[in-house]
Amino acid sequence: MLTKEKKEEIIKKFRRDEKDTGSSGVQVALLTERISEISQHLKSFPKDKHSRRGLIKLVGKRRSFMKYLKNNEKDRYIAVAESLGIKK
């Protein structure tokens, strides 16, 4: 589970200015953290189909945020993808 401190740390790393908590870059970073946590859970519990479905939905949501970044803020897209290790 994503703790409050971990979430604040991620937001501080990817925000554009002091009050930015919901821009696309921040959302992608938060989704990536949740995706990695659920992936670790599924390695321990491979038959957990409900979590697998949630993981697929999160990956799709992250993909749409990345598509938005790619079309509207190309330099930010490249920076976020490189720092998080996301392919494409």
PDB file of N, CA, C and O in Angstrom:
ATOM      1  N   MET A   1       0.838  -1.180   0.000  1.00  0.00           N
ATOM      2  CA  MET A   1       0.000   0.000   0.000  1.00  0.00           C
ATOM      3  C   MET A   1       0.879   1.236   0.000  1.00  0.00           C
ATOM      4  O   MET A   1       1.908   1.280   0.673  1.00  0.00           O
ATOM      5  N   LEU A   2       0.477   2.210  -0.737  1.00  0.00           N
ATOM      6  CA  LEU A   2       1.224   3.452  -0.885  1.00  0.00           C
ATOM      7  C   LEU A   2       0.988   4.326   0.346  1.00  0.00           C
ATOM      8  O   LEU A   2      -0.124   4.800   0.578  1.00  0.00           O
ATOM      9  N   THR A   3       2.047   4.535   1.133  1.00  0.00           N
ATOM     10  CA  THR A   3       1.913   5.340   2.338  1.00  0.00           C
ATOM     11  C   THR A   3       1.891   6.824   1.998  1.00  0.00           C
ATOM     12  O   THR A   3       2.273   7.228   0.899  1.00  0.00           O
ATOM     13  N   LYS A   4       1.446   7.621   2.943  1.00  0.00           N
ATOM     14  CA  LYS A   4       1.346   9.056   2.741  1.00  0.00           C
ATOM     15  C   LYS A   4       2.732   9.670   2.500  1.00  0.00           C
ATOM     16  O   LYS A   4       2.884  10.553   1.656  1.00  0.00           O
ATOM     17  N   GLU A   5       3.724   9.205   3.234  1.00  0.00           N
ATOM     18  CA  GLU A   5       5.080   9.740   3.087  1.00  0.00           C
ATOM     19  C   GLU A   5       5.654   9.399   1.716  1.00  0.00           C
ATOM     20  O   GLU A   5       6.277  10.244   1.072  1.00  0.00           O
ATOM     21  N   LYS A   6       5.444   8.157   1.269  1.00  0.00           N
ATOM     22  CA  LYS A   6       5.944   7.732  -0.046  1.00  0.00           C
ATOM     23  C   LYS A   6       5.264   8.529  -1.163  1.00  0.00           C
ATOM     24  O   LYS A   6       5.906   8.926  -2.136  1.00  0.00           O
ATOM     25  N   LYS A   7       3.958   8.755  -1.009  1.00  0.00           N
ATOM     26  CA  LYS A   7       3.204   9.515  -2.001  1.00  0.00           C
ATOM     27  C   LYS A   7       3.713  10.953  -2.075  1.00  0.00           C
ATOM     28  O   LYS A   7       3.885  11.490  -3.169  1.00  0.00           O
ATOM     29  N   GLU A   8       3.956  11.584  -0.921  1.00  0.00           N
ATOM     30  CA  GLU A   8       4.468  12.951  -0.900  1.00  0.00           C
ATOM     31  C   GLU A   8       5.852  13.028  -1.523  1.00  0.00           C
ATOM     32  O   GLU A   8       6.170  13.995  -2.216  1.00  0.00           O
ATOM     33  N   GLU A   9       6.678  12.015  -1.283  1.00  0.00           N
ATOM     34  CA  GLU A   9       8.019  11.967  -1.860  1.00  0.00           C
ATOM     35  C   GLU A   9       7.958  11.903  -3.395  1.00  0.00           C
ATOM     36  O   GLU A   9       8.710  12.590  -4.086  1.00  0.00           O
ATOM     37  N   ILE A  10       7.062  11.077  -3.905  1.00  0.00           N
ATOM     38  CA  ILE A  10       6.896  10.945  -5.358  1.00  0.00           C
ATOM     39  C   ILE A  10       6.392  12.258  -5.954  1.00  0.00           C
ATOM     40  O   ILE A  10       6.872  12.694  -7.001  1.00  0.00           O
ATOM     41  N   ILE A  11       5.428  12.883  -5.288  1.00  0.00           N
ATOM     42  CA  ILE A  11       4.879  14.151  -5.780  1.00  0.00           C
ATOM     43  C   ILE A  11       5.963  15.216  -5.808  1.00  0.00           C
ATOM     44  O   ILE A  11       6.052  15.974  -6.773  1.00  0.00           O
ATOM     45  N   LYS A  12       6.798  15.290  -4.760  1.00  0.00           N
ATOM     46  CA  LYS A  12       7.872  16.289  -4.726  1.00  0.00           C
ATOM     47  C   LYS A  12       8.861  16.078  -5.869  1.00  0.00           C
ATOM     48  O   LYS A  12       9.388  17.043  -6.423  1.00  0.00           O
ATOM     49  N   LYS A  13       9.109  14.833  -6.218  1.00  0.00           N
ATOM     50  CA  LYS A  13      10.078  14.532  -7.264  1.00  0.00           C
ATOM     51  C   LYS A  13       9.569  14.904  -8.661  1.00  0.00           C
ATOM     52  O   LYS A  13      10.353  15.344  -9.502  1.00  0.00           O
ATOM     53  N   PHE A  14       8.272  14.734  -8.918  1.00  0.00           N
ATOM     54  CA  PHE A  14       7.752  14.891 -10.274  1.00  0.00           C
ATOM     55  C   PHE A  14       6.898  16.136 -10.496  1.00  0.00           C
ATOM     56  O   PHE A  14       6.419  16.351 -11.610  1.00  0.00           O
ATOM     57  N   ARG A  15       6.697  16.951  -9.485  1.00  0.00           N
ATOM     58  CA  ARG A  15       5.846  18.126  -9.671  1.00  0.00           C
ATOM     59  C   ARG A  15       6.571  19.220 -10.452  1.00  0.00           C
ATOM     60  O   ARG A  15       7.800  19.265 -10.515  1.00  0.00           O
ATOM     61  N   ARG A  16       5.760  20.102 -11.046  1.00  0.00           N
ATOM     62  CA  ARG A  16       6.301  21.210 -11.820  1.00  0.00           C
ATOM     63  C   ARG A  16       6.529  22.446 -10.959  1.00  0.00           C
ATOM     64  O   ARG A  16       7.515  23.161 -11.140  1.00  0.00           O
ATOM     65  N   ASP A  17       5.621  22.697 -10.025  1.00  0.00           N
ATOM     66  CA  ASP A  17       5.776  23.827  -9.121  1.00  0.00           C
ATOM     67  C   ASP A  17       5.307  23.420  -7.732  1.00  0.00           C
ATOM     68  O   ASP A  17       4.980  22.256  -7.503  1.00  0.00           O
ATOM     69  N   GLU A  18       5.273  24.363  -6.814  1.00  0.00           N
ATOM     70  CA  GLU A  18       4.987  24.066  -5.410  1.00  0.00           C
ATOM     71  C   GLU A  18       3.598  23.460  -5.179  1.00  0.00           C
ATOM     72  O   GLU A  18       3.442  22.595  -4.318  1.00  0.00           O
ATOM     73  N   LYS A  19       2.594  23.901  -5.935  1.00  0.00           N
ATOM     74  CA  LYS A  19       1.221  23.450  -5.699  1.00  0.00           C
ATOM     75  C   LYS A  19       0.777  22.331  -6.636  1.00  0.00           C
ATOM     76  O   LYS A  19      -0.386  21.930  -6.603  1.00  0.00           O
ATOM     77  N   ASP A  20       1.672  21.826  -7.461  1.00  0.00           N
ATOM     78  CA  ASP A  20       1.320  20.802  -8.444  1.00  0.00           C
ATOM     79  C   ASP A  20       1.246  19.430  -7.771  1.00  0.00           C
ATOM     80  O   ASP A  20       2.258  18.890  -7.324  1.00  0.00           O
ATOM     81  N   THR A  21       0.032  18.875  -7.707  1.00  0.00           N
ATOM     82  CA  THR A  21      -0.125  17.527  -7.145  1.00  0.00           C
ATOM     83  C   THR A  21      -0.846  16.592  -8.105  1.00  0.00           C
ATOM     84  O   THR A  21      -0.930  15.393  -7.836  1.00  0.00           O
ATOM     85  N   GLY A  22      -1.367  17.098  -9.210  1.00  0.00           N
ATOM     86  CA  GLY A  22      -2.177  16.245 -10.065  1.00  0.00           C
ATOM     87  C   GLY A  22      -1.865  16.332 -11.534  1.00  0.00           C
ATOM     88  O   GLY A  22      -2.685  15.921 -12.356  1.00  0.00           O
ATOM     89  N   SER A  23      -0.703  16.853 -11.901  1.00  0.00           N
ATOM     90  CA  SER A  23      -0.377  16.917 -13.321  1.00  0.00           C
ATOM     91  C   SER A  23      -0.130  15.510 -13.862  1.00  0.00           C
ATOM     92  O   SER A  23      -0.002  14.556 -13.094  1.00  0.00           O
ATOM     93  N   SER A  24      -0.066  15.391 -15.150  1.00  0.00           N
ATOM     94  CA  SER A  24       0.069  14.071 -15.780  1.00  0.00           C
ATOM     95  C   SER A  24       1.347  13.361 -15.355  1.00  0.00           C
ATOM     96  O   SER A  24       1.338  12.149 -15.138  1.00  0.00           O
ATOM     97  N   GLY A  25       2.439  14.094 -15.236  1.00  0.00           N
ATOM     98  CA  GLY A  25       3.695  13.483 -14.808  1.00  0.00           C
ATOM     99  C   GLY A  25       3.608  12.891 -13.409  1.00  0.00           C
ATOM    100  O   GLY A  25       4.113  11.798 -13.153  1.00  0.00           O
ATOM    101  N   VAL A  26       2.966  13.621 -12.511  1.00  0.00           N
ATOM    102  CA  VAL A  26       2.782  13.137 -11.137  1.00  0.00           C
ATOM    103  C   VAL A  26       1.869  11.922 -11.132  1.00  0.00           C
ATOM    104  O   VAL A  26       2.141  10.949 -10.429  1.00  0.00           O
ATOM    105  N   GLN A  27       0.792  11.963 -11.907  1.00  0.00           N
ATOM    106  CA  GLN A  27      -0.133  10.841 -11.970  1.00  0.00           C
ATOM    107  C   GLN A  27       0.553   9.585 -12.501  1.00  0.00           C
ATOM    108  O   GLN A  27       0.326   8.489 -11.988  1.00  0.00           O
ATOM    109  N   VAL A  28       1.383   9.739 -13.520  1.00  0.00           N
ATOM    110  CA  VAL A  28       2.103   8.595 -14.078  1.00  0.00           C
ATOM    111  C   VAL A  28       3.034   7.996 -13.026  1.00  0.00           C
ATOM    112  O   VAL A  28       3.123   6.775 -12.894  1.00  0.00           O
ATOM    113  N   ALA A  29       3.725   8.851 -12.282  1.00  0.00           N
ATOM    114  CA  ALA A  29       4.644   8.352 -11.251  1.00  0.00           C
ATOM    115  C   ALA A  29       3.898   7.599 -10.154  1.00  0.00           C
ATOM    116  O   ALA A  29       4.350   6.542  -9.714  1.00  0.00           O
ATOM    117  N   LEU A  30       2.772   8.126  -9.712  1.00  0.00           N
ATOM    118  CA  LEU A  30       1.984   7.461  -8.677  1.00  0.00           C
ATOM    119  C   LEU A  30       1.416   6.131  -9.177  1.00  0.00           C
ATOM    120  O   LEU A  30       1.425   5.134  -8.456  1.00  0.00           O
ATOM    121  N   LEU A  31       0.924   6.127 -10.412  1.00  0.00           N
ATOM    122  CA  LEU A  31       0.398   4.884 -10.981  1.00  0.00           C
ATOM    123  C   LEU A  31       1.502   3.842 -11.129  1.00  0.00           C
ATOM    124  O   LEU A  31       1.267   2.655 -10.902  1.00  0.00           O
ATOM    125  N   THR A  32       2.700   4.275 -11.507  1.00  0.00           N
ATOM    126  CA  THR A  32       3.814   3.352 -11.666  1.00  0.00           C
ATOM    127  C   THR A  32       4.159   2.695 -10.338  1.00  0.00           C
ATOM    128  O   THR A  32       4.444   1.498 -10.286  1.00  0.00           O
ATOM    129  N   GLU A  33       4.134   3.473  -9.274  1.00  0.00           N
ATOM    130  CA  GLU A  33       4.415   2.912  -7.945  1.00  0.00           C
ATOM    131  C   GLU A  33       3.354   1.879  -7.554  1.00  0.00           C
ATOM    132  O   GLU A  33       3.687   0.807  -7.048  1.00  0.00           O
ATOM    133  N   ARG A  34       2.088   2.198  -7.785  1.00  0.00           N
ATOM    134  CA  ARG A  34       1.011   1.253  -7.470  1.00  0.00           C
ATOM    135  C   ARG A  34       1.117  -0.005  -8.320  1.00  0.00           C
ATOM    136  O   ARG A  34       0.882  -1.111  -7.832  1.00  0.00           O
ATOM    137  N   ILE A  35       1.472   0.162  -9.600  1.00  0.00           N
ATOM    138  CA  ILE A  35       1.623  -0.985 -10.498  1.00  0.00           C
ATOM    139  C   ILE A  35       2.730  -1.905 -10.004  1.00  0.00           C
ATOM    140  O   ILE A  35       2.580  -3.126 -10.036  1.00  0.00           O
ATOM    141  N   SER A  36       3.840  -1.331  -9.548  1.00  0.00           N
ATOM    142  CA  SER A  36       4.931  -2.183  -9.067  1.00  0.00           C
ATOM    143  C   SER A  36       4.544  -2.911  -7.787  1.00  0.00           C
ATOM    144  O   SER A  36       4.935  -4.062  -7.589  1.00  0.00           O
ATOM    145  N   GLU A  37       3.773  -2.252  -6.909  1.00  0.00           N
ATOM    146  CA  GLU A  37       3.318  -2.916  -5.689  1.00  0.00           C
ATOM    147  C   GLU A  37       2.374  -4.078  -6.000  1.00  0.00           C
ATOM    148  O   GLU A  37       2.491  -5.152  -5.410  1.00  0.00           O
ATOM    149  N   ILE A  38       1.450  -3.863  -6.917  1.00  0.00           N
ATOM    150  CA  ILE A  38       0.504  -4.930  -7.271  1.00  0.00           C
ATOM    151  C   ILE A  38       1.220  -6.069  -7.988  1.00  0.00           C
ATOM    152  O   ILE A  38       0.858  -7.233  -7.819  1.00  0.00           O
ATOM    153  N   SER A  39       2.226  -5.744  -8.780  1.00  0.00           N
ATOM    154  CA  SER A  39       2.999  -6.786  -9.460  1.00  0.00           C
ATOM    155  C   SER A  39       3.715  -7.672  -8.447  1.00  0.00           C
ATOM    156  O   SER A  39       3.751  -8.893  -8.598  1.00  0.00           O
ATOM    157  N   GLN A  40       4.286  -7.052  -7.410  1.00  0.00           N
ATOM    158  CA  GLN A  40       4.932  -7.830  -6.355  1.00  0.00           C
ATOM    159  C   GLN A  40       3.917  -8.721  -5.637  1.00  0.00           C
ATOM    160  O   GLN A  40       4.216  -9.869  -5.311  1.00  0.00           O
ATOM    161  N   HIS A  41       2.734  -8.197  -5.396  1.00  0.00           N
ATOM    162  CA  HIS A  41       1.676  -8.979  -4.750  1.00  0.00           C
ATOM    163  C   HIS A  41       1.305 -10.194  -5.602  1.00  0.00           C
ATOM    164  O   HIS A  41       1.109 -11.295  -5.086  1.00  0.00           O
ATOM    165  N   LEU A  42       1.212  -9.974  -6.914  1.00  0.00           N
ATOM    166  CA  LEU A  42       0.801 -11.068  -7.803  1.00  0.00           C
ATOM    167  C   LEU A  42       1.884 -12.135  -7.944  1.00  0.00           C
ATOM    168  O   LEU A  42       1.581 -13.275  -8.295  1.00  0.00           O
ATOM    169  N   LYS A  43       3.140 -11.782  -7.676  1.00  0.00           N
ATOM    170  CA  LYS A  43       4.181 -12.808  -7.683  1.00  0.00           C
ATOM    171  C   LYS A  43       3.997 -13.770  -6.514  1.00  0.00           C
ATOM    172  O   LYS A  43       4.301 -14.958  -6.617  1.00  0.00           O
ATOM    173  N   SER A  44       3.493 -13.234  -5.395  1.00  0.00           N
ATOM    174  CA  SER A  44       3.255 -14.086  -4.227  1.00  0.00           C
ATOM    175  C   SER A  44       1.929 -14.840  -4.319  1.00  0.00           C
ATOM    176  O   SER A  44       1.805 -15.968  -3.841  1.00  0.00           O
ATOM    177  N   PHE A  45       0.939 -14.194  -4.945  1.00  0.00           N
ATOM    178  CA  PHE A  45      -0.406 -14.768  -5.035  1.00  0.00           C
ATOM    179  C   PHE A  45      -0.872 -14.796  -6.495  1.00  0.00           C
ATOM    180  O   PHE A  45      -1.680 -13.961  -6.904  1.00  0.00           O
ATOM    181  N   PRO A  46      -0.367 -15.748  -7.278  1.00  0.00           N
ATOM    182  CA  PRO A  46      -0.661 -15.750  -8.712  1.00  0.00           C
ATOM    183  C   PRO A  46      -2.118 -16.022  -9.071  1.00  0.00           C
ATOM    184  O   PRO A  46      -2.526 -15.733 -10.196  1.00  0.00           O
ATOM    185  N   LYS A  47      -2.908 -16.561  -8.163  1.00  0.00           N
ATOM    186  CA  LYS A  47      -4.303 -16.857  -8.475  1.00  0.00           C
ATOM    187  C   LYS A  47      -5.252 -15.723  -8.118  1.00  0.00           C
ATOM    188  O   LYS A  47      -6.468 -15.879  -8.237  1.00  0.00           O
ATOM    189  N   ASP A  48      -4.727 -14.598  -7.689  1.00  0.00           N
ATOM    190  CA  ASP A  48      -5.551 -13.452  -7.295  1.00  0.00           C
ATOM    191  C   ASP A  48      -6.026 -12.720  -8.556  1.00  0.00           C
ATOM    192  O   ASP A  48      -5.373 -11.787  -9.025  1.00  0.00           O
ATOM    193  N   LYS A  49      -7.144 -13.146  -9.083  1.00  0.00           N
ATOM    194  CA  LYS A  49      -7.653 -12.605 -10.351  1.00  0.00           C
ATOM    195  C   LYS A  49      -8.178 -11.184 -10.210  1.00  0.00           C
ATOM    196  O   LYS A  49      -8.088 -10.401 -11.156  1.00  0.00           O
ATOM    197  N   HIS A  50      -8.721 -10.837  -9.054  1.00  0.00           N
ATOM    198  CA  HIS A  50      -9.252  -9.486  -8.853  1.00  0.00           C
ATOM    199  C   HIS A  50      -8.130  -8.445  -8.873  1.00  0.00           C
ATOM    200  O   HIS A  50      -8.285  -7.372  -9.456  1.00  0.00           O
ATOM    201  N   SER A  51      -7.016  -8.761  -8.244  1.00  0.00           N
ATOM    202  CA  SER A  51      -5.877  -7.837  -8.271  1.00  0.00           C
ATOM    203  C   SER A  51      -5.291  -7.740  -9.677  1.00  0.00           C
ATOM    204  O   SER A  51      -4.845  -6.673 -10.098  1.00  0.00           O
ATOM    205  N   ARG A  52      -5.295  -8.854 -10.396  1.00  0.00           N
ATOM    206  CA  ARG A  52      -4.781  -8.841 -11.770  1.00  0.00           C
ATOM    207  C   ARG A  52      -5.612  -7.905 -12.643  1.00  0.00           C
ATOM    208  O   ARG A  52      -5.068  -7.166 -13.462  1.00  0.00           O
ATOM    209  N   ARG A  53      -6.929  -7.939 -12.465  1.00  0.00           N
ATOM    210  CA  ARG A  53      -7.806  -7.049 -13.229  1.00  0.00           C
ATOM    211  C   ARG A  53      -7.537  -5.594 -12.869  1.00  0.00           C
ATOM    212  O   ARG A  53      -7.503  -4.730 -13.745  1.00  0.00           O
ATOM    213  N   GLY A  54      -7.347  -5.324 -11.586  1.00  0.00           N
ATOM    214  CA  GLY A  54      -7.014  -3.972 -11.154  1.00  0.00           C
ATOM    215  C   GLY A  54      -5.694  -3.505 -11.745  1.00  0.00           C
ATOM    216  O   GLY A  54      -5.552  -2.345 -12.129  1.00  0.00           O
ATOM    217  N   LEU A  55      -4.730  -4.412 -11.814  1.00  0.00           N
ATOM    218  CA  LEU A  55      -3.432  -4.087 -12.410  1.00  0.00           C
ATOM    219  C   LEU A  55      -3.586  -3.712 -13.876  1.00  0.00           C
ATOM    220  O   LEU A  55      -2.981  -2.746 -14.340  1.00  0.00           O
ATOM    221  N   ILE A  56      -4.389  -4.469 -14.601  1.00  0.00           N
ATOM    222  CA  ILE A  56      -4.605  -4.195 -16.025  1.00  0.00           C
ATOM    223  C   ILE A  56      -5.267  -2.830 -16.211  1.00  0.00           C
ATOM    224  O   ILE A  56      -4.924  -2.094 -17.136  1.00  0.00           O
ATOM    225  N   LYS A  57      -6.216  -2.490 -15.332  1.00  0.00           N
ATOM    226  CA  LYS A  57      -6.877  -1.181 -15.414  1.00  0.00           C
ATOM    227  C   LYS A  57      -5.893  -0.050 -15.128  1.00  0.00           C
ATOM    228  O   LYS A  57      -5.937   0.990 -15.785  1.00  0.00           O
ATOM    229  N   LEU A  58      -4.997  -0.246 -14.143  1.00  0.00           N
ATOM    230  CA  LEU A  58      -4.008   0.779 -13.818  1.00  0.00           C
ATOM    231  C   LEU A  58      -3.024   0.986 -14.965  1.00  0.00           C
ATOM    232  O   LEU A  58      -2.641   2.116 -15.268  1.00  0.00           O
ATOM    233  N   VAL A  59      -2.620  -0.107 -15.596  1.00  0.00           N
ATOM    234  CA  VAL A  59      -1.695  -0.002 -16.728  1.00  0.00           C
ATOM    235  C   VAL A  59      -2.355   0.758 -17.879  1.00  0.00           C
ATOM    236  O   VAL A  59      -1.706   1.570 -18.538  1.00  0.00           O
ATOM    237  N   GLY A  60      -3.627   0.501 -18.121  1.00  0.00           N
ATOM    238  CA  GLY A  60      -4.350   1.224 -19.168  1.00  0.00           C
ATOM    239  C   GLY A  60      -4.478   2.700 -18.854  1.00  0.00           C
ATOM    240  O   GLY A  60      -4.355   3.541 -19.745  1.00  0.00           O
ATOM    241  N   LYS A  61      -4.724   3.022 -17.588  1.00  0.00           N
ATOM    242  CA  LYS A  61      -4.839   4.428 -17.184  1.00  0.00           C
ATOM    243  C   LYS A  61      -3.490   5.137 -17.339  1.00  0.00           C
ATOM    244  O   LYS A  61      -3.426   6.275 -17.803  1.00  0.00           O
ATOM    245  N   ARG A  62      -2.409   4.443 -16.942  1.00  0.00           N
ATOM    246  CA  ARG A  62      -1.075   5.030 -17.099  1.00  0.00           C
ATOM    247  C   ARG A  62      -0.750   5.231 -18.574  1.00  0.00           C
ATOM    248  O   ARG A  62      -0.138   6.232 -18.947  1.00  0.00           O
ATOM    249  N   ARG A  63      -1.157   4.283 -19.411  1.00  0.00           N
ATOM    250  CA  ARG A  63      -0.910   4.402 -20.846  1.00  0.00           C
ATOM    251  C   ARG A  63      -1.595   5.641 -21.416  1.00  0.00           C
ATOM    252  O   ARG A  63      -1.023   6.339 -22.253  1.00  0.00           O
ATOM    253  N   SER A  64      -2.837   5.918 -20.958  1.00  0.00           N
ATOM    254  CA  SER A  64      -3.523   7.101 -21.488  1.00  0.00           C
ATOM    255  C   SER A  64      -2.869   8.393 -21.003  1.00  0.00           C
ATOM    256  O   SER A  64      -2.810   9.365 -21.756  1.00  0.00           O
ATOM    257  N   PHE A  65      -2.379   8.426 -19.766  1.00  0.00           N
ATOM    258  CA  PHE A  65      -1.651   9.608 -19.300  1.00  0.00           C
ATOM    259  C   PHE A  65      -0.369   9.808 -20.101  1.00  0.00           C
ATOM    260  O   PHE A  65      -0.017  10.934 -20.451  1.00  0.00           O
ATOM    261  N   MET A  66       0.325   8.708 -20.388  1.00  0.00           N
ATOM    262  CA  MET A  66       1.565   8.811 -21.167  1.00  0.00           C
ATOM    263  C   MET A  66       1.274   9.267 -22.598  1.00  0.00           C
ATOM    264  O   MET A  66       2.043  10.033 -23.179  1.00  0.00           O
ATOM    265  N   LYS A  67       0.174   8.798 -23.155  1.00  0.00           N
ATOM    266  CA  LYS A  67      -0.212   9.229 -24.502  1.00  0.00           C
ATOM    267  C   LYS A  67      -0.492  10.730 -24.514  1.00  0.00           C
ATOM    268  O   LYS A  67      -0.090  11.435 -25.440  1.00  0.00           O
ATOM    269  N   TYR A  68      -1.186  11.215 -23.479  1.00  0.00           N
ATOM    270  CA  TYR A  68      -1.453  12.646 -23.359  1.00  0.00           C
ATOM    271  C   TYR A  68      -0.153  13.429 -23.264  1.00  0.00           C
ATOM    272  O   TYR A  68       0.012  14.445 -23.938  1.00  0.00           O
ATOM    273  N   LEU A  69       0.765  12.965 -22.435  1.00  0.00           N
ATOM    274  CA  LEU A  69       2.056  13.649 -22.301  1.00  0.00           C
ATOM    275  C   LEU A  69       2.823  13.653 -23.618  1.00  0.00           C
ATOM    276  O   LEU A  69       3.430  14.657 -23.989  1.00  0.00           O
ATOM    277  N   LYS A  70       2.791  12.532 -24.316  1.00  0.00           N
ATOM    278  CA  LYS A  70       3.519  12.427 -25.577  1.00  0.00           C
ATOM    279  C   LYS A  70       2.982  13.412 -26.609  1.00  0.00           C
ATOM    280  O   LYS A  70       3.754  13.996 -27.370  1.00  0.00           O
ATOM    281  N   ASN A  71       1.662  13.601 -26.641  1.00  0.00           N
ATOM    282  CA  ASN A  71       1.059  14.488 -27.621  1.00  0.00           C
ATOM    283  C   ASN A  71       1.162  15.959 -27.247  1.00  0.00           C
ATOM    284  O   ASN A  71       1.228  16.811 -28.134  1.00  0.00           O
ATOM    285  N   ASN A  72       1.178  16.283 -25.946  1.00  0.00           N
ATOM    286  CA  ASN A  72       1.103  17.682 -25.531  1.00  0.00           C
ATOM    287  C   ASN A  72       2.381  18.235 -24.912  1.00  0.00           C
ATOM    288  O   ASN A  72       2.670  19.422 -25.065  1.00  0.00           O
ATOM    289  N   GLU A  73       3.148  17.406 -24.221  1.00  0.00           N
ATOM    290  CA  GLU A  73       4.367  17.869 -23.556  1.00  0.00           C
ATOM    291  C   GLU A  73       5.485  16.861 -23.814  1.00  0.00           C
ATOM    292  O   GLU A  73       5.816  16.052 -22.947  1.00  0.00           O
ATOM    293  N   LYS A  74       6.059  16.918 -25.008  1.00  0.00           N
ATOM    294  CA  LYS A  74       7.024  15.908 -25.444  1.00  0.00           C
ATOM    295  C   LYS A  74       8.251  15.838 -24.531  1.00  0.00           C
ATOM    296  O   LYS A  74       8.708  14.742 -24.206  1.00  0.00           O
ATOM    297  N   ASP A  75       8.791  16.984 -24.112  1.00  0.00           N
ATOM    298  CA  ASP A  75       9.985  16.966 -23.271  1.00  0.00           C
ATOM    299  C   ASP A  75       9.698  16.380 -21.888  1.00  0.00           C
ATOM    300  O   ASP A  75      10.522  15.651 -21.335  1.00  0.00           O
ATOM    301  N   ARG A  76       8.550  16.694 -21.343  1.00  0.00           N
ATOM    302  CA  ARG A  76       8.159  16.131 -20.037  1.00  0.00           C
ATOM    303  C   ARG A  76       7.910  14.626 -20.167  1.00  0.00           C
ATOM    304  O   ARG A  76       8.239  13.867 -19.256  1.00  0.00           O
ATOM    305  N   TYR A  77       7.337  14.194 -21.280  1.00  0.00           N
ATOM    306  CA  TYR A  77       7.112  12.776 -21.543  1.00  0.00           C
ATOM    307  C   TYR A  77       8.430  12.009 -21.513  1.00  0.00           C
ATOM    308  O   TYR A  77       8.528  10.953 -20.889  1.00  0.00           O
ATOM    309  N   ILE A  78       9.434  12.544 -22.187  1.00  0.00           N
ATOM    310  CA  ILE A  78      10.738  11.878 -22.245  1.00  0.00           C
ATOM    311  C   ILE A  78      11.368  11.823 -20.856  1.00  0.00           C
ATOM    312  O   ILE A  78      11.930  10.799 -20.466  1.00  0.00           O
ATOM    313  N   ALA A  79      11.274  12.931 -20.105  1.00  0.00           N
ATOM    314  CA  ALA A  79      11.867  12.970 -18.769  1.00  0.00           C
ATOM    315  C   ALA A  79      11.193  11.983 -17.823  1.00  0.00           C
ATOM    316  O   ALA A  79      11.870  11.278 -17.075  1.00  0.00           O
ATOM    317  N   VAL A  80       9.885  11.930 -17.853  1.00  0.00           N
ATOM    318  CA  VAL A  80       9.147  11.023 -16.966  1.00  0.00           C
ATOM    319  C   VAL A  80       9.423   9.572 -17.343  1.00  0.00           C
ATOM    320  O   VAL A  80       9.650   8.736 -16.468  1.00  0.00           O
ATOM    321  N   ALA A  81       9.404   9.269 -18.630  1.00  0.00           N
ATOM    322  CA  ALA A  81       9.634   7.892 -19.081  1.00  0.00           C
ATOM    323  C   ALA A  81      11.038   7.415 -18.700  1.00  0.00           C
ATOM    324  O   ALA A  81      11.211   6.271 -18.278  1.00  0.00           O
ATOM    325  N   GLU A  82      12.029   8.278 -18.846  1.00  0.00           N
ATOM    326  CA  GLU A  82      13.399   7.886 -18.510  1.00  0.00           C
ATOM    327  C   GLU A  82      13.581   7.709 -17.009  1.00  0.00           C
ATOM    328  O   GLU A  82      14.230   6.758 -16.572  1.00  0.00           O
ATOM    329  N   SER A  83      13.016   8.612 -16.217  1.00  0.00           N
ATOM    330  CA  SER A  83      13.224   8.527 -14.779  1.00  0.00           C
ATOM    331  C   SER A  83      12.497   7.340 -14.151  1.00  0.00           C
ATOM    332  O   SER A  83      12.946   6.802 -13.139  1.00  0.00           O
ATOM    333  N   LEU A  84      11.386   6.933 -14.741  1.00  0.00           N
ATOM    334  CA  LEU A  84      10.625   5.802 -14.210  1.00  0.00           C
ATOM    335  C   LEU A  84      10.989   4.491 -14.875  1.00  0.00           C
ATOM    336  O   LEU A  84      10.593   3.429 -14.395  1.00  0.00           O
ATOM    337  N   GLY A  85      11.729   4.539 -15.964  1.00  0.00           N
ATOM    338  CA  GLY A  85      12.123   3.322 -16.661  1.00  0.00           C
ATOM    339  C   GLY A  85      10.998   2.702 -17.463  1.00  0.00           C
ATOM    340  O   GLY A  85      10.920   1.482 -17.610  1.00  0.00           O
ATOM    341  N   ILE A  86      10.114   3.567 -17.988  1.00  0.00           N
ATOM    342  CA  ILE A  86       8.993   3.094 -18.792  1.00  0.00           C
ATOM    343  C   ILE A  86       9.435   3.048 -20.249  1.00  0.00           C
ATOM    344  O   ILE A  86      10.010   4.009 -20.761  1.00  0.00           O
ATOM    345  N   LYS A  87       9.167   1.939 -20.907  1.00  0.00           N
ATOM    346  CA  LYS A  87       9.536   1.797 -22.313  1.00  0.00           C
ATOM    347  C   LYS A  87       8.593   2.558 -23.206  1.00  0.00           C
ATOM    348  O   LYS A  87       7.485   2.890 -22.786  1.00  0.00           O
ATOM    349  N   LYS A  88       8.990   2.840 -24.405  1.00  0.00           N
ATOM    350  CA  LYS A  88       8.282   3.525 -25.479  1.00  0.00           C
ATOM    351  C   LYS A  88       8.772   4.899 -25.643  1.00  0.00           C
ATOM    352  O   LYS A  88       8.286   5.627 -26.508  1.00  0.00           O
TER     353      LYS A  88
END
